[in-house]
Amino acid sequence: MTDIDLLTFGEALVSLRSAGPLAAGGPLTPHLAGAECNVAIGVSRLGHRAAFVGRVSDDELGGFLLRQLRAECVDVAHVTRDPERSAGLMFLERRTADLTRVVYQRAGSAGSALRVDDLRAALAAGTRVLHLTGITPALSDTVREATEWAARTAARAGALVCLDVNYRAGLWSRDAARAVLTPLADHVSVVVASADELDLVGVPGADEQTVVASLLDRGVSTVLVKLGGDGARAYTRDGCRHAAALPVTAVDTVGAGDAFTAGYLSGHLDGLDLAGRLRRAVTLGAFAVAGHGDWECLPRRDELSLLDSRQPGDTIR
């Protein structure tokens, strides 16, 4: 039996946050970022054994990323330190109270040099869940090859493979993304996407029902459609179930989709039924948007009920 509940890989980024426009100057606070890291931390905080694989720079910034992951009890035993490449950077500027703009400097980063050999030992050790995103294969040819290899290998080994489409227009076109992600879905058990991302794993321009039907016919067991403030829909061969979002005051939506996915996968690892998995997914999504940061406000297991039956402005004593 494997010691790892969830394995994921990708690019760990140094996120530098500004309280105002970047051009105006002001202090920048460093944070760990990256969709896969967010999911690993969300799952780890709920008591599961999570591992992250990637390449990070062999300098102080790479050390910072590893320190953050270790502090959140994420296994980084198979992370490679790269002395030739720098860390990827992500700048977030708060332009208004409800608008954040993101600027990346990640071309040629350590994370973009990930290759199949970096993943072999971690996959050989086994995992119950392999989590992928559509961001990672967009980084480079070697990362795309590694993603395809990992999906095939994990599926053959009996792991549940989850793919969050997570489309980033700054990394590749929709046509390029579709050419990679559609065949990748053949090895996937769970697909996560927003409504406007669904056709990147199915029929171009098709409506939601058509894409979902095609995915289920190809062997995907669950399709999760994220609806933001309207919650989410989950499709299986038994039909469609809707989960409403938890009512909270949203202050920062960055990382909300990753939190949702972490909650769903935690529910799967705990053996919850579909309703229970969705409830945990929207609960983590609510925690993410109600606090600042990509993952910093995600709950521990004993905090999952904090948002139940509370009133605005409540103080727990």
N, C-alpha and C positions, 0 to 999 in steps of 0.2 A: 504493500500500500504506500502510495506516495506521501511525502511529508508536506507537499505544497498543495494548497487549495486552489490558488489562482496564480497563474504565470502571465506576465505581459511584457512587452518589449517595445522600444521606440526611442524617442529623443527626449531626454530630460533637459529642460531649458532653465536658464536663469531669468526670472521675471523681475523687471525693474519698474516699480510703480511710482507714478507721479500724481500728486493731488490736483494738479492743474495742467495747462498746456506744456508740453515738453520744451517748446521753443522759448518759453518764458523762464526756463531754469527752475531751480528749486531742488529739494532733496529727492533722491530716488532710493527706495527701500527694496533690497533684494529678497526674492522669494523663489522657491522651487515651483516650476510649472511644467506642463506637458500632460496631454490627455491621459496617457497610459499611467503616469505617476499618480494623477488624481484618482483614478479607479483603484489602483493598488492601495493607496492610503485609505480610501473610503472603505474598502473591504477589510483591511488590516485593523482599522479602528473598531470594527464590529467583531473582532476576535478571530478572524480567519487568518490562515498563513498565506501571505502574499509575497511574491518574488518579482523583481523587475530586472530585466536584462537590457543592456545598451552599451554604448561607448560614451565616455565622458572625458573631458580634457584632463591632462595630467598636470594640473596647476591648482591654484587656490579656488577657482570657480568650480572645477570638477570636484574638489574636496568638499566644497559647500553643498553641492547637490547630493553627494553620498551621505554626508552628515545628516541632512534633512530626511532622507529616506530611512536611514538607520534609526533616527529618533522616532519615526513612526512605525518601527518594527517591520519594515519591508526588507526582505532578504535581498541583498545586493552581491551575493557571493560570486555571481557570474558576470558582473559588470567589468568591462575592460577599460583601463586607463589609456588614453591615446596621447602620446607625447608630441604628435605632429599637428594636431588640430585643436582649434579653440572651442569653447562652449558656445552653444547657440543662445542668443539673447532675444528677449521678448519685452518690449516697452509698452506699458499701459498708461495712458493719460486720461484722466477724468475731465472730459470737456464740459459736461453739464452734470447736474444731479442724476440724470437718467441716461447718459450717453458716455460710453467708454470707447476709446479708439486704441487699436493695437497696432504696433509697428514691430516687424521682425527683422533680426539680423542673424540668419541661420545658415546661409549658403556656405557649403564647405565645412560645416561644423563636425565635431567628433561624432555626433549622433547620426549624421548622414553617411558615415563610413561603415555602418553596421553591415555584417555579412553573415552568410549561413554558418560559418565556423564559429562565430560568436554565440550561436544559439544551441549548438549540438549538445553540449554537456547539460544545459538546463532542461532541454526537451527529453534527453535520455533519462534524467532523474524522475521524470513524470510529473503530471499535474492533473487535477480534476477539471480545471477550467483553463482554457487559453483565451485571453482577451486581446483582440486586434482592433485597430482603428484604420480608417481610410487616410489618415494623415501620414502614417509611417511609410507605406509604399510609394508615396509621392516624393520622398526625400531624395532618392537616387536609385540607379539601376540595381546596385547591390542590395539595398534595403528592400526593394520590391521583390527581388529573387528570394531573399531571406523570409519575407512575409509569406510568399506563396509556398515555400518549402515547409515552414512552420505549420501553416494551416493544414497541409496534407498530412504531415507527420503526426500532429496531435489528433487529428480526426481518425487516422488509422489506429492510433493507440487507444481510442475510446474516450478521449477527453471531450467535454462540451466546448465547442469553439464559438466564441461570440465576436461578431463584427459590428462595430459602431461606425457607420459610414463617415460621419464627421468631415464633410467636404470642406476643403479650404481652397477658394478660388485663386489665392495668391500662389499656390503651389503647382496647380495643374488645371487644365481645362476640364469641362464636364465630359467631353468625349474621351479624353485621356483617362480620366477617373473611371468612366464606365467600362472601358476596354480592360482595365485591371480588376475592378471590383466585382463585375458581373461573373466572371469565371471563378473568382475567389469564393463567392457565395456557395459554390458547389460543395465546399468542405465545411460549411458553417451550420451550426444548429440554431443560433439566435442571431437575428439581424436587428439592429437598432438604427433608426433613421428619423429625421424630421420629415414632414410630408413632402417638402420640396427636394429631398435627397433620394427618395425611394426609387426613382427611375434610373439611378446610377447603379443599381444592382438588378435591373430588370429591363423591361421593354421601354425604349426611349419615348418620352411623351405620353406614356400610358397612365391611366388613372390609378388611384390607390388600390382599388379592388383587383384590378388586372395584375398589377405588379405583385401584390400579396399572393394571389392565386398561383402565379408562376413560381414564386419562391417556395411555397408549400409543396407544389408538385415536384420541385427539384430536390426536396429532402429537408428543407429548413423546417424546424419544428415550431418556432415562435418568431413572429415579426412584431416588433415594438415600434409604434409610431409616436414620437414625442410631439406634444401639442402646446408646449410652453405653459402659459397660465391656464389653459384648458385641460391640463392633465396629460393623459396618454391613452392610446388604444393598443390592445394586444390581440393579435390574430393567431389562432391555432387551427388545427383541422376540426376542432369542435365549435368554431365560430369566433365571434369578436366580443371582447370585454373592454369596457371603458373605465378608467380610474380618474376621478377628479383630482385636481391639484389641491394641496392643502392651502387654506387662506393665510398668507403671511405678508408682511410688508417687504417688498423686494428692494434691496439696496445694491446688489451686485449680481448680475446674471452669469458672469464668467464662471465656467466650471459646472453649471447646473446640469447639463446633459451627462457629464461624466459622473456626477453624484447619483443621478437617476440610474445609470447603468450599474454603478457599484451596489446600489440598493437592491436592484433586481438580482444580480449575481449572488449577493449575500443570501437573499431569500432562497435561491436555488440551492446553494450550499447547505442551507439549514433544512432543506426538504419541504419548504412551504408550498402550498398550492398556488395556482396562478393568481388568485385574488390576494393572497398574502405577499407574493413576490411584488406585485404591482403596488400594494400599500407601502411596502418598504421602499420601493423605488421613488414614489412621489414624496415620501417622508424625507429621504435624503436630498431630493431636489429642493424641497422647501427649506431645509437647513442651509443649503448652498446659497440660495438667492437671498435669504434673510440676513446673511452676514457678509463681511468683506473678505475677499481672497478666494482662490480657486478651490481650496480644500480645507483651509484653516478652521472653518466652523462646522465641519462634518461631525456627527455625533459618535460617541461611544455607545456600546450596546445598552448600557443602563440609562441612556438618554433618549432612546428611540420614542418614548412616550411623552417627552417634554412638550410636544406641540399639540397633544390631545387635550381637549376641553379647557384650553386656556383662554384668557381674555387679553385684549391689547393692553400692553403696559404692565402685565403681571410680573410680580417679583416672587421668586420661590425662596422661602426662608426655612 
